[in-house]
Amino acid sequence: MFHFTRRMSLLALCAGLALPTLNTPAQARHRHADTNLPASVSATCDNQDFLSKQQAFENGGPKADAAVHICGTVLTLSKTARQTRSGRHGYFYITVAPNISIRIVTNLDEMHTPAWPWVAKGDKVEVVGRYYYDSARQQGVDWTHRGTGRSWSIPGYVIVNGTKYD
Protein backbone atom coordinates (compact mmCIF):
# COMPACT_ATOMS: atom_id res chain seq x y z
CA MET A 1 0.00 0.00 0.00
CA PHE A 2 2.87 2.38 0.81
CA HIS A 3 4.36 2.01 -2.68
CA PHE A 4 0.97 2.61 -4.31
CA THR A 5 0.33 5.74 -2.22
CA ARG A 6 3.83 7.05 -2.87
CA ARG A 7 3.55 6.36 -6.60
CA MET A 8 0.14 8.10 -6.78
CA SER A 9 1.55 11.11 -4.94
CA LEU A 10 4.48 11.32 -7.36
CA LEU A 11 2.20 10.98 -10.38
CA ALA A 12 -0.14 13.66 -9.04
CA LEU A 13 2.79 15.96 -8.34
CA CYS A 14 4.18 15.50 -11.86
CA ALA A 15 0.74 16.15 -13.34
CA GLY A 16 0.38 19.35 -11.33
CA LEU A 17 -2.42 17.96 -9.18
CA ALA A 18 -2.59 18.58 -5.48
CA LEU A 19 -3.35 15.83 -3.03
CA PRO A 20 -4.47 16.77 0.51
CA THR A 21 -1.34 15.23 2.00
CA LEU A 22 0.85 17.38 -0.25
CA ASN A 23 -0.87 20.61 0.76
CA THR A 24 -0.36 20.29 4.51
CA PRO A 25 2.12 23.00 5.53
CA ALA A 26 5.03 21.96 7.69
CA GLN A 27 5.01 23.60 11.08
CA ALA A 28 8.10 25.46 12.16
CA ARG A 29 9.62 24.81 15.57
CA HIS A 30 7.72 26.57 18.36
CA ARG A 31 4.84 27.32 15.98
CA HIS A 32 1.75 25.59 17.26
CA ALA A 33 -1.42 24.85 15.32
CA ASP A 34 -4.59 26.90 15.70
CA THR A 35 -2.91 29.90 17.24
CA ASN A 36 -4.03 33.48 17.04
CA LEU A 37 -0.97 35.69 17.17
CA PRO A 38 -1.04 38.13 20.07
CA ALA A 39 -1.28 41.77 19.03
CA SER A 40 0.38 43.32 22.08
CA VAL A 41 2.31 42.71 25.26
CA SER A 42 2.14 44.31 28.70
CA ALA A 43 3.88 47.69 28.86
CA THR A 44 5.46 46.70 32.18
CA CYS A 45 7.10 43.59 33.55
CA ASP A 46 4.44 41.01 34.47
CA ASN A 47 5.98 37.82 35.85
CA GLN A 48 2.63 36.68 37.25
CA ASP A 49 1.16 36.66 33.72
CA PHE A 50 4.11 34.57 32.54
CA LEU A 51 3.76 32.14 35.46
CA SER A 52 0.03 31.76 34.72
CA LYS A 53 0.76 30.96 31.06
CA GLN A 54 3.50 28.52 32.05
CA GLN A 55 1.20 26.76 34.54
CA ALA A 56 -1.60 26.50 31.96
CA PHE A 57 0.79 24.89 29.47
CA GLU A 58 2.12 22.45 32.08
CA ASN A 59 -1.47 21.50 33.00
CA GLY A 60 -2.20 20.50 29.40
CA GLY A 61 -3.67 23.76 28.09
CA PRO A 62 -3.25 24.83 24.46
CA LYS A 63 0.41 25.35 23.55
CA ALA A 64 -0.04 28.64 21.68
CA ASP A 65 3.00 30.91 21.62
CA ALA A 66 2.46 33.83 23.98
CA ALA A 67 3.76 37.38 24.26
CA VAL A 68 5.49 37.99 27.59
CA HIS A 69 7.16 40.87 29.40
CA ILE A 70 9.22 39.44 32.25
CA CYS A 71 12.01 40.56 34.52
CA GLY A 72 14.47 38.91 36.83
CA THR A 73 18.08 38.17 37.64
CA VAL A 74 20.48 36.29 35.39
CA LEU A 75 21.04 32.89 36.96
CA THR A 76 23.47 31.41 34.42
CA LEU A 77 24.51 31.84 30.80
CA SER A 78 26.21 30.11 27.94
CA LYS A 79 29.70 31.61 27.67
CA THR A 80 29.83 31.07 23.90
CA ALA A 81 27.30 31.82 21.20
CA ARG A 82 25.93 28.92 19.16
CA GLN A 83 25.21 28.84 15.44
CA THR A 84 21.74 27.55 14.50
CA ARG A 85 19.80 27.45 11.25
CA SER A 86 18.46 30.93 12.03
CA GLY A 87 21.78 32.56 13.02
CA ARG A 88 24.09 33.01 16.01
CA HIS A 89 22.37 32.85 19.38
CA GLY A 90 23.29 33.64 22.97
CA TYR A 91 21.45 31.87 25.79
CA PHE A 92 20.88 32.70 29.44
CA TYR A 93 18.47 31.84 32.24
CA ILE A 94 16.70 34.32 34.47
CA THR A 95 14.92 33.74 37.75
CA VAL A 96 11.31 34.95 37.51
CA ALA A 97 10.12 33.64 40.89
CA PRO A 98 11.68 31.68 43.76
CA ASN A 99 12.87 28.36 42.30
CA ILE A 100 11.53 29.19 38.81
CA SER A 101 13.77 30.21 35.93
CA ILE A 102 13.31 30.43 32.17
CA ARG A 103 15.67 30.23 29.22
CA ILE A 104 16.13 33.42 27.18
CA VAL A 105 17.19 33.05 23.54
CA THR A 106 18.83 36.06 21.88
CA ASN A 107 19.45 36.17 18.12
CA LEU A 108 22.80 37.93 17.97
CA ASP A 109 22.59 38.44 14.20
CA GLU A 110 19.40 40.48 14.66
CA MET A 111 20.21 42.44 17.81
CA HIS A 112 22.39 45.52 18.25
CA THR A 113 24.67 44.32 21.03
CA PRO A 114 28.33 44.16 22.01
CA ALA A 115 30.15 40.84 21.59
CA TRP A 116 28.59 37.89 23.42
CA PRO A 117 28.28 37.52 26.36
CA TRP A 118 26.76 40.89 27.14
CA VAL A 119 25.01 39.58 30.26
CA ALA A 120 26.59 38.26 33.43
CA LYS A 121 25.37 36.23 36.37
CA GLY A 122 23.54 38.54 38.76
CA ASP A 123 22.53 41.14 36.15
CA LYS A 124 19.02 42.58 36.43
CA VAL A 125 17.16 42.05 33.15
CA GLU A 126 13.82 42.83 31.58
CA VAL A 127 12.74 40.80 28.53
CA VAL A 128 9.97 41.17 25.95
CA GLY A 129 9.55 38.24 23.60
CA ARG A 130 7.66 35.12 22.58
CA TYR A 131 7.17 32.41 25.20
CA TYR A 132 7.18 28.97 23.62
CA TYR A 133 6.37 25.73 25.39
CA ASP A 134 7.18 22.46 23.64
CA SER A 135 7.52 20.47 26.88
CA ALA A 136 8.55 21.00 30.48
CA ARG A 137 12.18 20.58 29.39
CA GLN A 138 11.89 22.58 26.15
CA GLN A 139 10.53 26.03 26.82
CA GLY A 140 11.86 29.54 26.75
CA VAL A 141 11.51 33.08 25.49
CA ASP A 142 12.73 33.92 21.98
CA TRP A 143 12.02 36.73 19.47
CA THR A 144 13.81 39.03 21.90
CA HIS A 145 14.91 41.34 19.07
CA ARG A 146 13.15 44.25 17.37
CA GLY A 147 12.49 42.35 14.15
CA THR A 148 9.10 40.88 13.38
CA GLY A 149 7.91 38.41 10.79
CA ARG A 150 5.02 36.38 9.46
CA SER A 151 5.12 34.11 12.51
CA TRP A 152 5.59 36.84 15.14
CA SER A 153 4.45 40.47 15.04
CA ILE A 154 5.62 41.94 18.36
CA PRO A 155 9.09 43.53 18.53
CA GLY A 156 11.13 42.24 21.45
CA TYR A 157 14.05 43.49 23.47
CA VAL A 158 16.29 42.80 26.45
CA ILE A 159 17.20 45.45 29.02
CA VAL A 160 20.32 44.63 31.05
CA ASN A 161 21.01 46.82 34.09
CA GLY A 162 19.19 49.70 32.35
CA THR A 163 20.74 49.26 28.86
CA LYS A 164 18.32 48.23 26.13
CA TYR A 165 19.34 45.76 23.42
CA ASP A 166 17.03 45.08 20.52
C-alpha positions in Angstrom: 0.0 0.0 0.0 2.9 2.4 0.8 4.4 2.0 -2.7 1.0 2.6 -4.3 0.3 5.7 -2.2 3.8 7.0 -2.9 3.6 6.4 -6.6 0.1 8.1 -6.8 1.6 11.1 -4.9 4.5 11.3 -7.4 2.2 11.0 -10.4 -0.1 13.7 -9.0 2.8 16.0 -8.3 4.2 15.5 -11.9 0.7 16.2 -13.3 0.4 19.3 -11.3 -2.4 18.0 -9.2 -2.6 18.6 -5.5 -3.4 15.8 -3.0 -4.5 16.8 0.5 -1.3 15.2 2.0 0.9 17.4 -0.3 -0.9 20.6 0.8 -0.4 20.3 4.5 2.1 23.0 5.5 5.0 22.0 7.7 5.0 23.6 11.1 8.1 25.5 12.2 9.6 24.8 15.6 7.7 26.6 18.4 4.8 27.3 16.0 1.8 25.6 17.3 -1.4 24.8 15.3 -4.6 26.9 15.7 -2.9 29.9 17.2 -4.0 33.5 17.0 -1.0 35.7 17.2 -1.0 38.1 20.1 -1.3 41.8 19.0 0.4 43.3 22.1 2.3 42.7 25.3 2.1 44.3 28.7 3.9 47.7 28.9 5.5 46.7 32.2 7.1 43.6 33.6 4.4 41.0 34.5 6.0 37.8 35.9 2.6 36.7 37.2 1.2 36.7 33.7 4.1 34.6 32.5 3.8 32.1 35.5 0.0 31.8 34.7 0.8 31.0 31.1 3.5 28.5 32.1 1.2 26.8 34.5 -1.6 26.5 32.0 0.8 24.9 29.5 2.1 22.4 32.1 -1.5 21.5 33.0 -2.2 20.5 29.4 -3.7 23.8 28.1 -3.2 24.8 24.5 0.4 25.3 23.6 0.0 28.6 21.7 3.0 30.9 21.6 2.5 33.8 24.0 3.8 37.4 24.3 5.5 38.0 27.6 7.2 40.9 29.4 9.2 39.4 32.3 12.0 40.6 34.5 14.5 38.9 36.8 18.1 38.2 37.6 20.5 36.3 35.4 21.0 32.9 37.0 23.5 31.4 34.4 24.5 31.8 30.8 26.2 30.1 27.9 29.7 31.6 27.7 29.8 31.1 23.9 27.3 31.8 21.2 25.9 28.9 19.2 25.2 28.8 15.4 21.7 27.6 14.5 19.8 27.5 11.2 18.5 30.9 12.0 21.8 32.6 13.0 24.1 33.0 16.0 22.4 32.9 19.4 23.3 33.6 23.0 21.5 31.9 25.8 20.9 32.7 29.4 18.5 31.8 32.2 16.7 34.3 34.5 14.9 33.7 37.8 11.3 35.0 37.5 10.1 33.6 40.9 11.7 31.7 43.8 12.9 28.4 42.3 11.5 29.2 38.8 13.8 30.2 35.9 13.3 30.4 32.2 15.7 30.2 29.2 16.1 33.4 27.2 17.2 33.1 23.5 18.8 36.1 21.9 19.4 36.2 18.1 22.8 37.9 18.0 22.6 38.4 14.2 19.4 40.5 14.7 20.2 42.4 17.8 22.4 45.5 18.2 24.7 44.3 21.0 28.3 44.2 22.0 30.1 40.8 21.6 28.6 37.9 23.4 28.3 37.5 26.4 26.8 40.9 27.1 25.0 39.6 30.3 26.6 38.3 33.4 25.4 36.2 36.4 23.5 38.5 38.8 22.5 41.1 36.1 19.0 42.6 36.4 17.2 42.1 33.2 13.8 42.8 31.6 12.7 40.8 28.5 10.0 41.2 26.0 9.6 38.2 23.6 7.7 35.1 22.6 7.2 32.4 25.2 7.2 29.0 23.6 6.4 25.7 25.4 7.2 22.5 23.6 7.5 20.5 26.9 8.6 21.0 30.5 12.2 20.6 29.4 11.9 22.6 26.1 10.5 26.0 26.8 11.9 29.5 26.7 11.5 33.1 25.5 12.7 33.9 22.0 12.0 36.7 19.5 13.8 39.0 21.9 14.9 41.3 19.1 13.1 44.3 17.4 12.5 42.3 14.1 9.1 40.9 13.4 7.9 38.4 10.8 5.0 36.4 9.5 5.1 34.1 12.5 5.6 36.8 15.1 4.4 40.5 15.0 5.6 41.9 18.4 9.1 43.5 18.5 11.1 42.2 21.4 14.1 43.5 23.5 16.3 42.8 26.5 17.2 45.5 29.0 20.3 44.6 31.0 21.0 46.8 34.1 19.2 49.7 32.3 20.7 49.3 28.9 18.3 48.2 26.1 19.3 45.8 23.4 17.0 45.1 20.5 
